Amino acid sequence: MGARPRAKRQGARHASAQGPTLRLRLATLDDARFLHRLRNDPVTRASSFHTEPIPYREHVAWLAKRLADPEKRVRLYVAMDGNGALLGQVRFDKDPKDPTRAEISIAVLPRFRDKGLGSRLLCLAVRRCPFDRILARIRIGNERSVRAFSGAGFARSGGIRKTPSPHLVLLCRRKTR
Ligand SMILES: CC(C)(COP(=O)(O)OP(=O)(O)OC[C@H]1O[C@@H](n2cnc3c(N)ncnc32)[C@H](O)[C@@H]1OP(=O)(O)O)[C@@H](O)C(=O)NCCC(=O)NCCS
């Protein structure tokens, strides 16, 4: 990787409000193209448990179903900079057995990576979401993701899980409602 100077990296880790403006809003069907591009980015696919590219029609059907779900099992945010340009997404999948818990996933467009935005988006999304306990599953080897989640206050829980492929679990417990 092109490692950033330590001082800059520390800044990203400890100051969730620093840097350019970031905004989150709930995704709509109009975001389908952007979300598809992000979802099929090769690095995003490689970080997922299902690594095959997703056809656009399948993606749109998935998105339409999730957005219309009355139980809101998936909560999907898109992230924008101060000019409204889309740069990433954060998704929460509610635990079917416990509505206060969710699994989180995130992706940022390639040109915005490694600038501290991932950690900041995670902080924003965690503050915005209605879940008290949030879990991230990160495939072994995705060190950038582990660091981004750690910078946002997630802590490792237990050892390496083996299925569906080797991964770590990181947890975050929200302090305030
Ligand atoms: C994971 C992702 C969201 C992180 O967002 P980001 O904006 O790149 O992350 P940040 O800049 O906030 O933090 C990156 C951290 O990883 C470090 N890093 C960057 N590239 C790295 C690499 N190749 N190896 C190890 N660490 C790396 C950075 O130094 C930084 O750590 P620091 O804050 O301790 O200095 C983004 O890279 C992405 O979209 N990846 C593809 C999808 C993905 O992997 N999603 C996560 C699935 S759980």
The ligand as a MOL file (V3000), in Angstrom:
LIG
                    3D

  0  0  0     0  0            999 V3000
M  V30 BEGIN CTAB
M  V30 COUNTS 48 50 0 0 0
M  V30 BEGIN ATOM
M  V30 1 C -12.5960 -1.0120 3.7400 0
M  V30 2 C -12.8560 0.4190 3.2990 0
M  V30 3 C -14.3080 0.7760 3.4770 0
M  V30 4 C -11.9940 1.3140 4.1960 0
M  V30 5 O -12.2300 2.6420 3.8040 0
M  V30 6 P -10.9870 3.6360 3.6610 0
M  V30 7 O -11.5380 4.9990 3.4420 0
M  V30 8 O -10.0580 3.0890 2.6370 0
M  V30 9 O -10.3960 3.4870 5.1240 0
M  V30 10 P -9.5880 4.5360 6.0070 0
M  V30 11 O -8.7860 5.4280 5.0910 0
M  V30 12 O -10.5270 5.1780 6.9500 0
M  V30 13 O -8.6600 3.5760 6.8350 0
M  V30 14 C -7.8140 2.7140 6.1650 0
M  V30 15 C -6.8450 2.1570 7.1810 0
M  V30 16 O -6.2090 1.0510 6.5790 0
M  V30 17 C -4.8390 1.3170 6.4170 0
M  V30 18 N -4.5070 0.7380 5.1200 0
M  V30 19 C -4.7100 1.2400 3.9050 0
M  V30 20 N -4.2880 0.3640 2.9650 0
M  V30 21 C -3.8290 -0.7140 3.6330 0
M  V30 22 C -3.2770 -1.9620 3.2510 0
M  V30 23 N -3.1210 -2.2940 1.9710 0
M  V30 24 N -2.9280 -2.8360 4.2310 0
M  V30 25 C -3.0830 -2.5140 5.5210 0
M  V30 26 N -3.6380 -1.3700 5.9550 0
M  V30 27 C -3.9860 -0.4800 5.0140 0
M  V30 28 C -4.6950 2.8050 6.4820 0
M  V30 29 O -3.4000 3.2080 6.8940 0
M  V30 30 C -5.7450 3.1260 7.5300 0
M  V30 31 O -5.3050 2.7480 8.8140 0
M  V30 32 P -5.0530 3.8360 9.9990 0
M  V30 33 O -6.3530 4.6130 10.1460 0
M  V30 34 O -4.7450 3.0050 11.1770 0
M  V30 35 O -3.9500 4.6770 9.5310 0
M  V30 36 C -12.4390 0.6570 1.8080 0
M  V30 37 O -11.0660 0.4240 1.6600 0
M  V30 38 C -13.2190 -0.2000 0.8410 0
M  V30 39 O -14.2440 0.2330 0.3400 0
M  V30 40 N -12.7370 -1.4340 0.5720 0
M  V30 41 C -13.4600 -2.3660 -0.3030 0
M  V30 42 C -14.6710 -2.9480 0.3860 0
M  V30 43 C -14.3390 -3.5750 1.7170 0
M  V30 44 O -13.2990 -4.1810 1.9230 0
M  V30 45 N -15.2900 -3.4270 2.6540 0
M  V30 46 C -15.1870 -3.9600 3.9880 0
M  V30 47 C -15.8240 -5.2980 4.0620 0
M  V30 48 S -16.0320 -5.7870 5.7670 0
M  V30 END ATOM
M  V30 BEGIN BOND
M  V30 1 1 1 2
M  V30 2 1 2 3
M  V30 3 1 2 4
M  V30 4 1 2 36
M  V30 5 1 4 5
M  V30 6 1 5 6
M  V30 7 2 6 7
M  V30 8 1 6 8
M  V30 9 1 6 9
M  V30 10 1 9 10
M  V30 11 2 10 11
M  V30 12 1 10 12
M  V30 13 1 10 13
M  V30 14 1 13 14
M  V30 15 1 14 15
M  V30 16 1 15 16
M  V30 17 1 15 30
M  V30 18 1 16 17
M  V30 19 1 17 18
M  V30 20 1 17 28
M  V30 21 1 18 19
M  V30 22 1 18 27
M  V30 23 2 19 20
M  V30 24 1 20 21
M  V30 25 1 21 22
M  V30 26 2 21 27
M  V30 27 1 22 23
M  V30 28 2 22 24
M  V30 29 1 24 25
M  V30 30 2 25 26
M  V30 31 1 26 27
M  V30 32 1 28 29
M  V30 33 1 28 30
M  V30 34 1 30 31
M  V30 35 1 31 32
M  V30 36 2 32 33
M  V30 37 1 32 34
M  V30 38 1 32 35
M  V30 39 1 36 37
M  V30 40 1 36 38
M  V30 41 2 38 39
M  V30 42 1 38 40
M  V30 43 1 40 41
M  V30 44 1 41 42
M  V30 45 1 42 43
M  V30 46 2 43 44
M  V30 47 1 43 45
M  V30 48 1 45 46
M  V30 49 1 46 47
M  V30 50 1 47 48
M  V30 END BOND
M  V30 END CTAB
M  END
